[in-house]
Amino acid sequence: MGREITRRRVLGAAATGLAWLALGGPLGCEPNQRARATASPTRAGQAWSFRSRPDLKPPVIEVTTQARNTAPGYVFCAPKNGPDEAGPGQDGCLILDNTGQPVWFRPVPEEMDVMDFKLQRYRDEQVLTWWEGVHTGYGQGEYVLTDGSYREVARVRAGNGYDGDHHEFQITPQDTALFDIYHKVPMDLSDLGLESDATVLDGIVQEVDIETGEVLFEWHSLDHVGFDESYVKPYDYFHINSIDVDSDGNLLVSSRTTSTVYKIDRETGEVIWRLGGKESDFEMGSGARTAYQHDARRQADGTITIFDNRNVNEDQQSRGIVLDLDEEAMTATLVREYTHPDEVLSATQGNVQVLPNGNVFVGWGSEPVLSEFSHDGRLLFSAAFPAEGESYRAFRFEWKGHPQDEPAIEAEAGDEEVTVYASWNGATEIATWQVLAGPSPGQLEEVAVAPRKGFETAIPVETTEAYVGVRAKDTLGKVLGTSRAVKPSEANPAQAFAASPSASG
């Protein structure tokens, strides 16, 4: 599907290098020690494997263009295997730093998918949100909201007997949720020369009150958009894939298979205008037309951003675009476009996010790439999933996570040395790990301090004590969390590379 993307195996020095830190003695004692800390190395095309968290196996995401002048924050994506379902690692919600190291990962069961993982606001607080469910061409699932400790605070379900689809979940300032639904409708299409017992997918927009679940608004494509507007047969003639609240409170709805963005009256449901497609109400300027697009968003400056998949059958490079709409003269003008130097062709999915500093983040959907650009289109950062993987959308957000659970620890004994493996899934403010050791879980003293290195930090410590533990500290030395005490296990040659991504995938 499209050209093969060239990947350069670039590993950040912070991900593999060694770092030394002078340490204080145990609980105020005078002698100083030094501890060496390393992070699990990465190999493109594999899954991570962590000694302290063997249950987590996200795919390795390789940084191919080192970050420079990027907006602050972490990368948010939801890796999933492509159509062959044969890629490495687990599917789930994933937060990454600029070196490709995981910060937080929440896998989903093998029979489920997760999509549209992002940061939103609910009740004036930051929340992580995503759709999870079963995906069979369209989604049948629910929408999850978690707080800064990764604790679920709400779960949104579609009303009126429907299942929520994965393409959109948008929280409004009124704490309502906008999302889409695909609903099968039996229909006689014999007058179109098709089956008399056909099934057509109705594209539905629903708005519900998150707290009560009350349905506040419902819109059906079959009531407002004809089959003749579509570029495909009626079965999936509308294929809704994004919903946004326009500056006047009405809705912008993107339909992939009509190549049109519709402005919908939020009170009556009537179509106010069509942007693009066969029946565009706008005169489309040079380069302004889209094909099979996703993610239409009104920006604060009045422009509209769209991820334009374009027609991959005609070898057209996908792009993120910015359009200026003159709603009096009814003209649409291309202001800017963002294309990848590897000429990415994305057949499905994708999104465009305008960041607070003016940079633009692009998720390339079915092509396993995510990128950040400067306002004027210079590539500032890019990363690649394993070839078999993809993410429906990708974003950058500033985020602070404070997990409710305790740090995870595993320890392996050697000759008068213990290697401690420490991690804390989702903790964003760890600066150092304090290693503790003693004859019992209640008698532990400091033996070393080491800088945090990636998701899992490996710390060799000279000790023969029976138990070890770790404390996570921030830059000011404040204790954020303490692990349980564990007995070091004997070194196992079969686990010699356990801190590296699994070769089996």
C-alpha positions as CSV (number, residue, x, y, z in Angstrom):
1,M,0.0,0.0,0.0
2,G,2.0,3.0,-1.3
3,R,5.7,3.4,-1.2
4,E,7.8,1.6,1.4
5,I,8.8,4.1,4.1
6,T,12.6,4.4,4.6
7,R,13.4,4.0,8.3
8,R,16.7,5.2,9.9
9,R,17.6,3.4,13.1
10,V,18.4,6.3,15.3
11,L,18.6,5.7,19.0
12,G,18.7,8.6,21.4
13,A,21.7,8.7,23.6
14,A,19.4,9.0,26.6
15,A,17.9,5.7,25.8
16,T,21.1,3.6,25.7
17,G,23.9,5.6,27.3
18,L,25.4,5.2,30.8
19,A,25.1,7.9,33.4
20,W,26.8,8.3,36.8
21,L,25.5,10.1,39.8
22,A,27.3,10.7,43.2
23,L,25.2,9.2,45.9
24,G,24.6,10.0,49.6
25,G,25.2,7.2,52.1
26,P,22.5,5.0,53.6
27,L,20.1,7.2,55.5
28,G,22.6,9.9,56.5
29,C,25.7,7.7,56.7
30,E,28.9,9.1,55.5
31,P,30.2,6.7,52.8
32,N,29.3,7.6,49.2
33,Q,28.6,5.2,46.4
34,R,28.0,5.4,42.7
35,A,25.4,3.5,40.7
36,R,25.2,3.0,37.0
37,A,21.8,3.1,35.4
38,T,20.8,1.9,31.9
39,A,17.5,1.7,30.0
40,S,16.2,-1.2,28.0
41,P,17.5,-0.8,24.4
42,T,15.2,-0.7,21.4
43,R,15.1,-2.7,18.2
44,A,12.8,-1.6,15.4
45,G,10.1,-4.1,14.5
46,Q,10.0,-5.8,17.9
47,A,8.0,-5.5,21.2
48,W,9.3,-4.2,24.5
49,S,9.9,-6.6,27.3
50,F,10.4,-5.4,30.8
51,R,11.7,-7.5,33.8
52,S,9.7,-5.4,36.3
53,R,6.5,-5.5,34.2
54,P,6.4,-8.7,32.1
55,D,2.7,-8.1,31.5
56,L,3.4,-5.0,29.3
57,K,4.7,-5.6,25.8
58,P,4.0,-2.4,23.7
59,P,5.5,-2.4,20.2
60,V,8.8,-0.6,19.8
61,I,8.3,2.8,18.1
62,E,11.5,4.0,16.4
63,V,12.4,7.6,16.3
64,T,13.5,8.3,12.7
65,T,13.8,12.1,12.9
66,Q,15.2,13.3,16.3
67,A,13.1,15.9,18.0
68,R,14.1,19.5,17.6
69,N,12.1,22.6,18.4
70,T,9.0,20.4,19.1
71,A,6.2,21.6,21.3
72,P,6.4,20.5,25.0
73,G,4.7,17.3,26.0
74,Y,4.4,13.6,25.2
75,V,3.3,11.7,22.2
76,F,-0.1,9.9,22.5
77,C,-1.1,7.0,20.2
78,A,-3.0,3.8,20.2
79,P,-0.9,1.1,18.4
80,K,-2.8,-1.7,16.8
81,N,-1.9,-4.3,14.3
82,G,-2.9,-3.8,10.7
83,P,-5.3,-5.9,8.7
84,D,-3.1,-9.1,8.9
85,E,-3.1,-8.8,12.8
86,A,0.4,-10.2,12.8
87,G,2.5,-7.3,14.2
88,P,4.7,-7.4,17.3
89,G,3.5,-6.3,20.8
90,Q,0.1,-5.6,22.4
91,D,-2.6,-3.2,21.3
92,G,-3.4,-0.4,23.7
93,C,-3.1,3.2,24.8
94,L,0.5,4.4,24.7
95,I,2.2,7.6,25.9
96,L,5.8,8.1,24.6
97,D,8.6,10.5,25.2
98,N,10.6,12.1,22.3
99,T,13.2,9.2,22.4
100,G,10.4,6.6,21.8
101,Q,10.5,5.3,25.4
102,P,7.1,4.3,26.8
103,V,5.8,6.5,29.6
104,W,2.5,4.8,30.1
105,F,0.9,1.8,28.5
106,R,-2.5,0.2,29.0
107,P,-3.0,-2.9,26.9
108,V,-6.4,-4.2,25.9
109,P,-7.4,-7.9,25.6
110,E,-6.5,-9.6,22.3
111,E,-10.1,-9.7,21.1
112,M,-10.5,-5.9,21.5
113,D,-9.2,-2.7,19.9
114,V,-8.5,0.7,21.3
115,M,-8.6,3.9,19.2
116,D,-8.7,7.7,19.5
117,F,-6.6,7.9,22.6
118,K,-6.1,11.5,23.6
119,L,-6.3,14.2,26.4
120,Q,-9.5,16.1,27.0
121,R,-11.2,18.1,29.8
122,Y,-14.1,16.9,31.8
123,R,-15.5,18.9,34.8
124,D,-12.6,21.3,34.3
125,E,-10.0,18.6,34.8
126,Q,-7.7,16.9,32.4
127,V,-8.8,13.3,31.5
128,L,-7.4,10.6,29.3
129,T,-10.1,9.3,26.9
130,W,-10.3,6.5,24.4
131,W,-12.7,4.1,22.6
132,E,-12.5,0.4,23.3
133,G,-14.5,-2.4,21.8
134,V,-14.7,-4.7,18.8
135,H,-13.8,-3.4,15.4
136,T,-15.2,-5.2,12.3
137,G,-15.0,-2.4,9.7
138,Y,-16.9,-0.2,12.2
139,G,-16.8,-0.1,16.0
140,Q,-19.1,-1.6,18.6
141,G,-17.9,-0.3,22.0
142,E,-17.7,2.3,24.7
143,Y,-15.7,5.4,25.7
144,V,-13.5,5.5,28.7
145,L,-12.4,8.5,30.8
146,T,-9.5,8.3,33.4
147,D,-8.0,10.9,35.7
148,G,-4.4,11.8,36.4
149,S,-3.9,8.7,38.5
150,Y,-5.2,6.5,35.6
151,R,-8.4,5.7,37.6
152,E,-11.5,5.4,35.6
153,V,-13.9,8.2,36.3
154,A,-16.6,7.7,33.7
155,R,-17.6,5.3,30.9
156,V,-19.9,6.6,28.1
157,R,-22.2,4.4,26.2
158,A,-24.4,5.2,23.2
159,G,-28.1,5.7,23.9
160,N,-31.2,4.4,22.2
161,G,-29.9,0.9,21.8
162,Y,-26.9,1.7,19.7
163,D,-23.2,0.9,20.1
164,G,-20.6,3.6,20.0
165,D,-18.2,3.6,17.0
166,H,-14.5,4.2,17.3
167,H,-14.1,7.1,14.8
168,E,-14.9,10.0,17.2
169,F,-15.3,10.8,20.9
170,Q,-15.4,14.6,21.7
171,I,-16.1,16.1,25.1
172,T,-17.8,19.5,24.8
173,P,-17.3,22.5,27.3
174,Q,-20.8,21.6,28.6
175,D,-19.5,18.1,29.7
176,T,-21.5,16.4,27.0
177,A,-20.1,13.8,24.6
178,L,-20.3,13.8,20.8
179,F,-19.6,10.5,19.0
180,D,-20.6,8.6,16.0
181,I,-22.5,5.4,15.4
182,Y,-22.8,3.0,12.5
183,H,-26.2,1.3,12.3
184,K,-27.3,-1.3,9.8
185,V,-30.6,-0.6,8.1
186,P,-32.3,-3.1,5.8
187,M,-33.2,-1.5,2.5
188,D,-34.5,-2.3,-1.0
189,L,-32.0,-0.9,-3.5
190,S,-33.5,-2.6,-6.6
191,D,-34.3,0.9,-8.1
192,L,-30.6,1.5,-8.1
193,G,-30.0,-1.9,-9.9
194,L,-28.8,-3.5,-6.6
195,E,-30.2,-6.0,-4.2
196,S,-33.8,-5.8,-2.9
197,D,-32.6,-7.1,0.5
198,A,-29.5,-4.9,1.0
199,T,-28.1,-3.5,4.2
200,V,-27.0,0.2,4.4
201,L,-25.0,1.7,7.2
202,D,-26.6,4.8,8.6
203,G,-24.1,7.3,9.9
204,I,-25.3,8.7,13.2
205,V,-24.1,11.6,15.3
206,Q,-25.2,11.4,18.9
207,E,-24.7,13.8,21.8
208,V,-25.2,12.5,25.4
209,D,-24.9,14.0,28.9
210,I,-21.8,12.2,30.3
211,E,-23.1,12.1,33.8
212,T,-26.7,10.9,33.1
213,G,-26.4,9.2,29.8
214,E,-29.4,11.2,28.5
215,V,-29.4,11.6,24.7
216,L,-29.5,15.3,23.8
217,F,-29.1,15.2,20.1
218,E,-29.3,12.6,17.3
219,W,-28.6,13.0,13.6
220,H,-29.0,10.4,10.8
221,S,-27.2,10.6,7.5
222,L,-30.0,8.7,5.8
223,D,-32.4,11.6,6.6
224,H,-30.2,14.3,5.1
225,V,-27.6,12.9,2.6
226,G,-28.5,11.0,-0.6
227,F,-26.7,8.0,-2.0
228,D,-25.9,10.1,-5.1
229,E,-23.4,12.1,-3.1
230,S,-21.2,9.1,-2.4
231,Y,-18.3,7.8,-4.4
232,V,-19.0,4.2,-3.3
233,K,-22.0,1.8,-3.4
234,P,-24.7,2.5,-0.8
235,Y,-23.6,-0.1,1.8
236,D,-21.1,2.3,3.4
237,Y,-22.1,5.4,1.5
238,F,-21.5,8.0,4.2
239,H,-18.7,6.6,6.5
240,I,-18.6,9.3,9.1
241,N,-15.2,9.7,10.7
242,S,-15.1,13.0,12.7
243,I,-17.3,15.4,14.5
244,D,-16.3,18.9,15.7
245,V,-18.1,21.8,17.3
246,D,-17.9,24.8,15.0
247,S,-17.3,28.3,16.3
248,D,-21.1,29.1,16.2
249,G,-22.0,25.9,18.1
250,N,-23.2,23.9,15.1
251,L,-21.4,20.7,14.0
252,L,-18.8,19.9,11.4
253,V,-19.1,16.3,10.3
254,S,-16.6,14.6,7.9
255,S,-17.7,11.8,5.6
256,R,-14.9,9.8,4.0
257,T,-16.9,8.2,1.2
258,T,-18.5,11.4,0.0
259,S,-15.2,13.3,0.3
260,T,-17.3,16.0,2.0
261,V,-17.3,18.0,5.2
262,Y,-20.9,18.9,6.3
263,K,-21.9,21.7,8.5
264,I,-25.0,20.5,10.5
265,D,-27.5,22.7,12.3
266,R,-27.4,21.5,15.9
267,E,-31.0,22.3,16.5
268,T,-32.7,21.1,13.3
269,G,-30.2,18.7,11.9
270,E,-30.4,20.3,8.5
271,V,-27.3,20.6,6.4
272,I,-26.1,24.2,6.4
273,W,-23.3,23.7,3.8
274,R,-21.1,21.1,2.1
275,L,-17.4,21.6,1.7
276,G,-15.9,19.5,-1.1
277,G,-17.4,16.4,-2.8
278,K,-19.9,16.2,-5.6
279,E,-22.2,19.0,-4.3
280,S,-19.9,21.4,-2.7
281,D,-21.4,24.8,-1.7
282,F,-17.9,26.3,-1.9
283,E,-15.9,27.1,-4.9
284,M,-12.8,25.0,-4.2
285,G,-9.5,26.8,-4.9
286,S,-6.4,25.2,-6.3
287,G,-5.3,22.3,-4.0
288,A,-8.3,22.8,-1.7
289,R,-10.2,19.6,-2.6
290,T,-9.8,16.5,-0.5
291,A,-10.4,12.8,-1.2
292,Y,-11.5,10.3,1.4
293,Q,-10.5,12.7,4.2
294,H,-10.5,12.5,8.0
295,D,-10.5,14.8,11.0
296,A,-12.0,18.1,10.0
297,R,-11.5,20.7,12.8
298,R,-12.3,24.4,13.1
299,Q,-9.3,26.2,14.5
300,A,-9.2,29.3,16.7
301,D,-8.2,31.5,13.8
302,G,-11.2,30.4,11.8
303,T,-9.3,28.1,9.4
304,I,-10.2,24.4,9.1
305,T,-7.6,21.6,9.2
306,I,-8.2,18.3,7.5
307,F,-6.2,15.1,7.0
308,D,-6.5,14.5,3.3
309,N,-5.8,10.8,2.6
310,R,-6.2,11.5,-1.2
311,N,-6.5,8.7,-3.7
312,V,-3.7,6.2,-3.1
313,N,-4.8,4.3,-6.2
314,E,-3.5,7.4,-8.2
315,D,-0.3,7.5,-6.1
316,Q,-1.2,10.8,-4.5
317,Q,0.8,11.7,-1.4
318,S,-1.4,12.1,1.7
319,R,-1.2,15.4,3.5
320,G,-2.5,17.6,6.4
321,I,-4.0,20.8,5.1
322,V,-5.2,24.2,6.3
323,L,-8.2,25.8,4.5
324,D,-9.5,29.3,4.7
325,L,-13.3,29.5,4.2
326,D,-15.0,32.7,3.1
327,E,-18.6,31.9,4.1
328,E,-19.9,35.0,2.4
329,A,-18.3,34.5,-1.0
330,M,-18.4,30.7,-0.4
331,T,-14.8,30.1,-1.5
332,A,-12.3,27.7,0.0
333,T,-8.6,28.5,-0.3
334,L,-5.6,26.2,0.6
335,V,-3.4,28.1,3.1
336,R,-0.8,25.5,3.9
337,E,-0.2,21.7,3.5
338,Y,2.0,19.3,5.5
339,T,3.6,16.4,3.7
340,H,6.2,13.8,4.8
341,P,9.5,13.7,3.0
342,D,9.1,10.0,2.6
343,E,5.9,10.7,0.5
344,V,3.6,8.8,2.8
345,L,0.5,7.3,1.2
346,S,-2.2,6.7,3.8
347,A,-5.2,4.8,2.6
348,T,-7.2,5.1,5.8
349,Q,-7.4,7.0,9.1
350,G,-5.1,9.9,10.1
351,N,-5.4,13.3,11.8
352,V,-4.0,16.8,12.1
353,Q,-3.5,18.6,15.5
354,V,-2.5,22.3,15.7
355,L,-0.3,22.6,18.9
356,P,-0.3,25.6,21.2
357,N,3.0,26.9,19.9
358,G,1.8,26.8,16.3
359,N,3.5,23.5,15.4
360,V,1.4,20.8,13.7
361,F,1.3,17.2,14.7
362,V,0.2,14.6,12.1
363,G,-0.9,11.0,12.7
364,W,-0.6,9.1,9.4
365,G,-3.2,6.5,10.2
366,S,-2.8,3.3,8.2
367,E,0.8,4.1,7.4
368,P,2.8,3.4,10.6
369,V,4.2,7.0,11.0
370,L,3.6,10.0,13.3
371,S,5.3,13.4,12.8
372,E,5.5,16.9,14.0
373,F,6.1,19.9,11.7
374,S,6.8,23.6,12.3
375,H,4.1,26.1,11.3
376,D,5.8,26.6,8.0
377,G,6.1,22.8,7.2
378,R,9.6,21.8,8.4
379,L,9.8,18.3,9.8
380,L,10.8,18.5,13.4
381,F,10.1,15.0,14.6
382,S,9.0,11.7,13.2
383,A,8.7,8.1,14.4
384,A,7.7,4.8,12.9
385,F,5.7,1.9,14.2
386,P,6.6,-1.7,13.2
387,A,5.6,-2.2,9.5
388,E,2.6,-4.3,10.5
389,G,1.3,-1.6,13.0
390,E,-0.8,1.5,12.8
391,S,-2.6,4.1,15.0
392,Y,-5.9,5.6,14.0
393,R,-4.8,9.0,15.3
394,A,-1.7,10.4,17.1
395,F,-1.3,13.6,19.2
396,R,1.1,15.5,21.4
397,F,-0.1,16.7,24.9
398,E,1.4,18.0,28.1
399,W,0.6,15.6,30.8
400,K,1.4,14.7,34.4
401,G,0.6,11.2,35.6
402,H,0.5,10.1,39.3
403,P,-0.3,6.3,39.4
404,Q,-2.2,4.9,42.3
405,D,-0.2,1.7,42.4
406,E,3.3,1.3,43.7
407,P,6.5,1.2,41.7
408,A,7.4,-2.2,40.2
409,I,10.6,-4.0,41.0
410,E,12.5,-7.1,40.0
411,A,16.0,-8.0,41.2
412,E,18.6,-10.5,39.9
413,A,21.5,-11.7,42.1
414,G,25.1,-12.1,40.7
415,D,28.5,-12.4,42.4
416,E,28.2,-9.9,45.3
417,E,26.1,-7.7,43.0
418,V,22.4,-7.3,42.5
419,T,20.8,-5.8,39.3
420,V,17.6,-4.0,40.3
421,Y,15.0,-3.3,37.6
422,A,12.7,-0.4,38.5
423,S,9.7,1.0,36.7
424,W,6.5,2.8,37.5
425,N,3.9,2.8,34.6
426,G,2.6,6.3,34.0
427,A,4.7,8.2,36.5
428,T,5.9,11.3,34.7
429,E,7.9,13.1,37.4
430,I,10.5,10.6,38.5
431,A,14.1,12.0,38.4
432,T,15.9,9.4,40.4
433,W,15.6,5.9,41.9
434,Q,16.8,5.3,45.4
435,V,17.8,1.7,45.9
436,L,17.2,0.2,49.4
437,A,18.6,-3.1,50.8
438,G,18.5,-4.9,54.1
439,P,18.1,-8.2,56.0
440,S,14.3,-8.0,56.0
441,P,11.5,-6.0,54.4
442,G,11.3,-3.8,57.5
443,Q,15.0,-3.1,57.7
444,L,16.0,-1.5,54.5
445,E,18.6,1.3,54.1
446,E,19.8,3.3,51.1
447,V,22.6,1.7,49.2
448,A,22.5,3.6,45.9
449,V,20.7,6.3,43.9
450,A,20.6,6.4,40.1
451,P,18.9,8.6,37.5
452,R,15.8,7.3,35.8
453,K,16.6,6.0,32.4
454,G,13.5,5.2,30.2
455,F,10.5,3.2,31.2
456,E,12.6,0.6,33.1
457,T,15.9,1.5,34.7
458,A,18.5,-1.3,35.4
459,I,20.7,-0.5,38.4
460,P,23.7,-2.7,39.4
461,V,24.3,-2.5,43.1
462,E,27.0,-4.1,45.3
463,T,25.1,-5.8,48.1
464,T,24.6,-9.2,49.6
465,E,21.5,-8.3,51.6
466,A,18.5,-10.6,51.4
467,Y,16.0,-7.9,50.4
468,V,16.0,-4.9,48.1
469,G,13.4,-2.2,47.2
470,V,13.3,1.2,45.4
471,R,11.9,4.6,46.0
472,A,11.0,7.0,43.2
473,K,12.0,10.6,43.8
474,D,11.3,13.9,41.9
475,T,13.9,16.6,41.0
476,L,13.6,18.1,44.5
477,G,14.2,14.8,46.2
478,K,10.6,14.3,47.3
479,V,9.5,10.6,47.6
480,L,6.8,9.9,45.1
481,G,6.3,6.2,45.8
482,T,8.0,3.1,47.3
483,S,8.0,-0.4,45.9
484,R,7.6,-3.6,47.9
485,A,10.7,-5.4,49.1
486,V,11.8,-8.4,47.1
487,K,14.4,-11.2,47.3
488,P,16.8,-11.1,44.4
489,S,16.5,-14.2,42.2
490,E,19.5,-16.1,40.8
491,A,20.7,-15.1,37.4
492,N,19.2,-17.2,34.6
493,P,21.2,-17.4,31.3
494,A,17.9,-17.8,29.4
495,Q,16.9,-14.3,30.7
496,A,20.1,-12.6,29.7
497,F,18.3,-10.3,27.2
498,A,15.1,-10.0,29.2
499,A,15.5,-6.2,29.4
500,S,15.5,-6.0,25.6
501,P,12.5,-6.1,23.3
502,S,11.3,-9.6,22.7
503,A,12.8,-11.2,19.6
504,S,9.7,-13.3,19.2
505,G,7.5,-10.2,18.9
